[in-house]
C-alpha cells in the first residue's frame, strides 16, 4: 500500500471524507458535520442523490413504518439490528415533519412524498448545510490509500486528505444514473471480503419459446401469492404481479427476485382467496357455462384465454361435461402455477444490489472496517438488502447515522 505524503493541515484536509452523495452518504455527512466534524462529500455526478430523485415514481418511498431486521437479507442477518434499532422509521419521519414535507402512507406502511422526491433531497442538503459540509461535485475519485497518518483520496481535482473515509457509493443497480463498482474496488484494495453482488428487486425473464404464449398478456396486472424455495426456506409474498413481453414484473415479482436463485422455480397462485379446483368441481352441477366464461368471473378474460391455451384446455368446453380429474388439474395450474425463470432484467432494471461488502468485516455499531480503523462502508455498498417498499432507504438512513455518529 502506498504511503501517504506528510499530511498538511490545509483546506484539503478534512476530519471526514464521504464518497457518494446519495441517501446514506448525505445522511452520514449531515450527522458528522453537525457533530462539529469538518466534512467533505465527493461524488462523480453533477446532481445530488439521483437515485432518490427517480425513486417511487419521482415521489420517493422514503421509509416503511414496519421496517425491522426481518425485512432485510444478508449472509449475516443479525448485523443490521443495531443500526436499525438506533435510528428508526419514526426518527426519519420526525426529520421529514421538521421540514414540513407533506407525505402519505400508500400501502403496507410505505411512506411517500405528496409532491416530489426533490423534497427529501433538499432536506438532506439543508441538514448538510447545518453541518457546514463541503462539496466536491462532479469530482472523480481515482484511488483511496492509507497509512498510520490517515487517508489520501486521489481525485481528478487533486488529493484530499482525511482522518476517516466513508464509502457510500452504493451498488451496481441502475448504471444509467451512474452506478459503478467503486465500493467493491475499495473493499478489494483493503483486502475485504465481498459477498457476490447480484441484481435484486428486479423483473424476472423467461426463454422466448416458453414465454411466447404469454407475450399477448403483457400489461395485465393482478394480486397474487408468489413464492420460491422449499420447506423452511420457502418465502411467500402477496403482492401485484405484472405480465411483460419478456416475463414477469410488479411488486410481487420484485420481492421474490431477491430470494430466487438460478435454477429454482417460482410458484404463483393467481387466485389466492379461491380453492379453484373445488370450485370447478362444485360448479359441474350448478353451472352451464364453458370454462372461459366461468373463469372470466375470477380473472381478466385475456388472461383466462392465455392460461387455458398454455395449459392445453379448450375454452369452449362445458364444465358440466368435464371429468373431475381435469377440473382439479386446471384448478391446481391456476392456484399453483410453476414457472422456471431463465434470469432477470439485470442491473439496468434492478432497484438494488444484493450482496456487497461482507458485514463480518464491519462493526455493527459504527459500520467501520474492523481491520482498517477510520474506513467505513454504508448503505447499498454493504451486504444488507431490504424488501421492496422503503426498507432500503431506511437502511441508508440508519447505516448513515451509525457511521456519522462514530467518525
C-alpha positions in Angstrom: 0.0 0.0 0.0 1.4 3.4 -1.0 2.5 5.6 1.9 0.9 9.0 2.2 2.9 12.1 1.9 3.1 14.1 5.1 -0.4 15.3 5.9 -0.8 19.0 5.5 -3.3 20.9 7.7 -4.8 23.0 5.0 -8.0 23.4 3.0 -7.6 20.0 1.5 -7.6 18.2 4.9 -10.9 17.0 6.5 -11.9 15.1 9.5 -14.3 13.0 7.3 -14.5 12.4 3.6 -17.7 10.9 2.4 -17.5 9.4 -1.1 -21.0 9.2 -2.5 -23.7 11.9 -2.4 -26.7 9.6 -2.2 -29.1 8.8 0.6 -26.6 7.1 3.0 -23.7 9.5 2.2 -25.7 12.7 2.7 -27.2 11.3 5.9 -23.8 10.4 7.3 -22.3 13.7 6.3 -25.0 15.7 7.9 -24.7 13.9 11.2 -21.0 14.1 11.3 -21.0 17.8 10.3 -23.5 18.7 13.0 -21.2 17.0 15.5 -18.6 19.6 14.6 -16.5 17.5 12.2 -15.0 19.0 9.1 -16.7 17.0 6.4 -16.4 16.9 2.6 -18.7 14.9 0.3 -17.2 13.8 -3.0 -19.2 12.4 -6.0 -18.6 12.0 -9.7 -22.2 13.0 -10.6 -23.3 16.5 -11.3 -26.6 16.2 -9.3 -27.2 15.1 -5.8 -28.9 11.8 -5.0 -30.1 10.8 -8.4 -31.5 7.5 -7.0 -33.6 9.4 -4.5 -34.9 11.6 -7.4 -36.2 8.7 -9.5 -37.4 6.5 -6.7 -41.1 5.8 -6.0 -42.1 7.2 -9.4 -40.5 10.5 -8.5 -42.1 10.7 -5.1 -39.6 8.7 -3.1 -40.8 5.9 -0.9 -38.5 7.2 1.8 -39.2 4.6 4.6 -41.6 2.0 5.8 -43.3 2.2 9.2 -42.8 -1.6 9.7 -39.1 -1.7 8.9 -37.2 -4.1 11.1 -34.4 -6.7 10.8 -36.9 -9.3 9.4 -37.3 -7.2 6.3 -33.6 -7.4 5.3 -31.5 -10.1 3.6 -27.8 -10.7 4.5 -25.4 -13.6 4.9 -25.1 -12.2 8.4 -28.8 -11.4 9.2 -28.2 -10.1 12.8 -25.8 -7.3 11.6 -28.5 -4.8 10.7 -30.2 -4.9 14.1 -28.0 -2.4 15.9 -28.3 0.5 13.3 -32.0 -0.1 12.7 -32.8 -0.1 16.4 -30.9 3.1 17.0 -32.4 5.0 14.0 -36.0 4.0 13.3 -38.6 5.0 10.7 -40.1 7.3 13.3 -36.8 9.1 13.7 -36.6 9.8 10.0 -40.3 10.8 9.9 -39.5 13.3 12.6 -37.0 14.9 10.3 -39.5 14.9 7.4 -42.0 16.7 9.7 -39.4 19.2 10.8 -39.1 20.3 7.2 -42.9 20.3 6.8 -42.7 17.8 3.9 -46.2 16.5 3.0 -46.4 12.7 2.9 -48.8 9.9 2.8 -48.9 6.1 3.5 -49.6 4.3 0.3 -49.6 0.6 1.1 -48.4 -1.6 3.9 -46.5 1.1 5.8 -44.9 2.6 2.7 -44.4 6.4 3.1 -44.2 8.6 0.0 -43.8 12.4 -0.5 -47.0 14.0 -1.6 -45.2 16.3 -4.0 -41.7 15.2 -5.1 -38.6 13.3 -4.2 -36.8 16.6 -4.5 -38.3 17.5 -1.1 -36.1 14.7 0.5 -33.0 15.8 -1.4 -33.5 19.4 -0.3 -34.0 18.3 3.3 -30.8 16.3 3.3 -28.8 19.1 1.6 -30.2 21.5 4.3 -29.1 19.1 7.0 -25.6 19.0 5.5 -25.6 22.8 5.3 -26.3 23.0 9.0 -23.1 20.9 9.5 -21.1 23.1 7.1 -20.4 20.2 4.8 -18.1 20.9 1.8 -18.8 19.5 -1.6 -16.7 18.3 -4.5 -19.0 17.6 -7.4 -18.5 16.5 -10.1 -15.3 15.0 -9.0 -14.0 11.6 -10.0 -12.2 9.6 -7.3 -9.2 7.7 -8.7 -7.9 5.9 -5.6 -8.1 5.7 -1.8 -5.0 4.8 0.2 -4.0 5.0 3.8 -1.2 4.6 6.3 -0.8 5.4 10.0 -1.4 9.1 9.5 -4.8 8.7 7.8 -6.2 8.6 4.3 -5.5 10.3 1.0 -8.1 10.4 -1.8 -6.6 10.8 -5.2 -9.2 12.7 -7.4 -9.3 14.2 -10.8 -9.1 17.6 -9.0 -6.1 16.8 -6.8 -5.6 15.0 -3.5 -7.9 15.2 -0.5 -6.7 14.2 3.0 -9.0 12.8 5.7 -8.8 11.2 9.1 -11.8 9.0 8.2 -13.3 7.9 4.9 -16.9 6.7 4.4 -17.7 4.8 1.2 -21.3 5.4 0.3 -21.3 4.8 -3.4 -23.9 2.1 -3.5 -24.0 -1.0 -5.7 -24.4 -1.8 -9.4 -28.1 -1.2 -9.9 -29.3 1.3 -12.5 -26.0 2.1 -14.2 -27.6 4.7 -16.4 -27.7 7.1 -13.4 -24.0 6.5 -12.6 -23.9 3.3 -10.6 -20.4 1.7 -10.5 -18.4 -1.0 -8.7 -16.3 1.6 -6.9 -17.2 0.4 -3.4 -16.2 -3.1 -4.2 -12.8 -1.9 -5.7 -12.1 0.0 -2.5 -13.0 -3.1 -0.5 -10.7 -5.3 -2.6 -7.9 -2.8 -2.2 -8.2 -3.2 1.5 -8.5 -7.0 1.2 -12.1 -7.1 2.5 -14.4 -10.0 1.7 -17.3 -9.3 -0.6 -20.5 -11.3 -0.9 -21.0 -11.7 -4.6 -23.3 -8.9 -5.9 -26.3 -9.7 -8.0 -29.4 -7.7 -9.1 -32.3 -7.6 -6.6 -35.8 -6.2 -6.7 -35.7 -6.9 -10.4 -38.2 -8.3 -13.0 -37.7 -12.0 -14.0 -37.4 -13.2 -17.5 -38.1 -16.5 -19.4 -36.8 -18.0 -22.6 -38.6 -16.7 -25.6 -40.0 -20.1 -26.7 -41.6 -20.9 -23.3 -42.9 -17.4 -22.9 -44.3 -16.9 -26.4 -47.9 -17.9 -25.4 -47.9 -15.2 -22.7 -46.5 -12.3 -24.7 -50.0 -11.2 -25.6 -50.8 -10.9 -21.9 -48.3 -8.0 -21.5 -49.8 -5.3 -19.3 -52.1 -7.5 -17.3 -51.8 -6.9 -13.5 -53.4 -8.7 -10.6 -52.8 -9.5 -6.9 -51.3 -13.0 -6.4 -49.4 -15.1 -3.9 -45.9 -15.7 -5.2 -43.3 -18.0 -3.6 -39.9 -19.6 -4.1 -37.8 -22.0 -2.1 -38.7 -25.2 -0.3 -39.9 -26.1 3.3 -38.2 -23.8 5.9 -36.5 -21.8 3.1 -39.9 -21.1 1.4 -40.7 -17.4 1.0 -44.2 -16.1 0.1 -45.4 -12.6 -0.8 -48.9 -11.4 -1.6 -48.5 -8.5 -4.0 -49.4 -7.4 -7.5 -47.9 -9.3 -10.5 -47.4 -7.7 -13.9 -47.1 -9.6 -17.2 -44.4 -8.2 -19.6 -43.2 -9.1 -23.0 -40.2 -10.8 -21.6 -41.5 -12.2 -18.3 -43.0 -11.1 -15.1 -42.6 -7.9 -13.1 -44.7 -5.9 -10.5 -44.1 -5.7 -6.7 -44.6 -9.4 -6.1 -42.0 -10.4 -8.6 -39.6 -7.8 -7.5 -39.9 -9.0 -3.9 -39.4 -12.7 -4.8 -36.5 -11.9 -7.1 -34.3 -11.1 -4.1 -34.8 -14.6 -2.8 -34.9 -16.5 -6.1 -31.8 -18.5 -7.1 -31.0 -19.5 -10.6 -32.5 -22.9 -11.4 -35.3 -22.5 -8.9 -38.9 -22.5 -9.9 -41.3 -19.8 -8.7 -44.9 -20.7 -7.9 -47.8 -18.2 -8.5 -51.3 -18.5 -7.0 -53.3 -16.4 -9.4 -56.4 -16.7 -7.1 -55.1 -16.7 -3.5 -58.6 -16.5 -2.0 -60.2 -19.2 -4.0 -59.7 -23.0 -4.0 -60.4 -23.2 -7.7 -60.2 -27.0 -8.1 -63.0 -27.4 -5.6 -65.0 -24.5 -7.1 -64.8 -26.0 -10.6 -65.9 -29.5 -9.4 -68.8 -28.0 -7.4 -69.8 -26.0 -10.5 -70.4 -29.1 -12.5 -73.9 -29.5 -11.0 -74.8 -25.8 -10.9 -73.3 -24.1 -14.0 -74.0 -24.4 -17.7 -71.0 -22.1 -18.6 -68.0 -23.1 -20.5 -64.5 -22.8 -19.0 -63.6 -19.5 -20.5 -66.8 -17.7 -19.4 -66.8 -19.3 -15.9 -63.1 -18.3 -15.2 -63.7 -14.8 -16.5 -65.7 -14.1 -13.4 -62.4 -14.5 -11.5 -59.7 -13.4 -13.8 -59.3 -11.0 -16.8 -60.7 -12.6 -19.9 -57.4 -12.1 -21.8 -55.5 -13.9 -19.0 -58.1 -16.7 -19.0 -57.6 -17.3 -22.7 -53.9 -17.3 -22.4 -53.8 -19.7 -19.4 -56.2 -22.2 -21.0 -54.3 -22.3 -24.2 -50.9 -22.6 -22.4 -52.2 -25.5 -20.3 -54.0 -27.3 -23.0 -57.6 -26.7 -22.1 -60.3 -25.7 -24.6 -62.1 -22.5 -23.5 -65.4 -23.6 -25.0 -65.5 -26.9 -23.1 -68.6 -27.1 -20.9 -67.7 -27.5 -17.2 -70.6 -29.9 -16.7 -69.1 -32.3 -19.4 -65.6 -32.4 -17.9 -64.1 -35.0 -15.7 -63.4 -34.1 -12.1 -59.7 -35.0 -12.7 -59.3 -32.5 -15.5 -61.1 -29.7 -13.5 -58.8 -30.3 -10.5 -55.8 -30.2 -12.7 -56.8 -26.9 -14.1 -57.6 -25.5 -10.7 -54.1 -26.6 -9.5 -52.5 -25.0 -12.5 -54.1 -21.7 -11.6 -53.6 -21.9 -7.8 -50.1 -23.3 -8.1 -48.6 -22.2 -11.4 -45.0 -23.3 -11.6 -42.6 -21.3 -13.8 -38.8 -21.6 -14.3 -37.2 -18.2 -14.9 -34.1 -18.1 -17.1 -32.8 -15.0 -15.4 -33.7 -11.4 -14.7 -33.6 -8.0 -16.4 -30.3 -7.4 -14.7 -28.8 -4.3 -13.1 -30.4 -1.9 -15.6 -33.8 -2.6 -14.1 -32.8 -3.8 -10.6 -33.8 -1.4 -7.9 -31.0 -2.5 -5.6 -27.9 -4.8 -5.5 -27.9 -7.8 -3.2 -24.6 -8.7 -1.7 -21.6 -6.3 -1.3 -19.1 -5.8 1.4 -19.2 -8.7 3.9 -20.7 -7.4 7.1 -18.4 -9.6 9.1 -15.7 -7.1 8.1 -17.6 -4.3 9.8 -18.6 -3.1 13.3 -22.4 -3.3 13.5 -22.4 -0.3 15.9 -20.3 2.1 13.7 -20.1 0.5 10.2 -16.3 0.8 10.5 -14.0 -1.8 9.0 -12.6 -3.6 12.0 -9.1 -4.1 10.5 -8.8 -0.6 8.9 -9.6 2.0 11.6 -11.2 5.1 10.0 -12.7 3.3 7.0 -16.5 2.9 6.9 -19.0 1.4 4.4 -22.7 2.3 4.5 -25.9 1.9 2.5 -26.2 -0.4 -0.5 -22.5 -1.0 -0.7 -22.9 -3.3 2.3 -24.4 -6.9 2.2 -27.7 -5.7 3.7 -30.7 -5.7 1.2 -34.2 -4.6 2.1 -37.5 -5.7 0.8 -39.4 -3.5 -1.7 -41.3 -0.7 -0.1 -39.0 1.9 1.6 -36.8 -0.6 3.5 -33.6 0.1 1.6 -33.9 3.8 2.2 -34.4 3.1 5.9 -31.1 1.1 5.9 -29.4 4.0 4.1 -30.6 6.4 6.8 -29.8 4.1 9.7 -26.3 3.0 8.5 -25.5 6.6 7.6 -26.4 7.8 11.0 -24.4 5.0 12.7 -21.3 6.0 10.8 -22.0 9.7 11.1 -22.1 9.4 14.9 -18.9 7.3 15.0 -16.5 9.0 12.6 
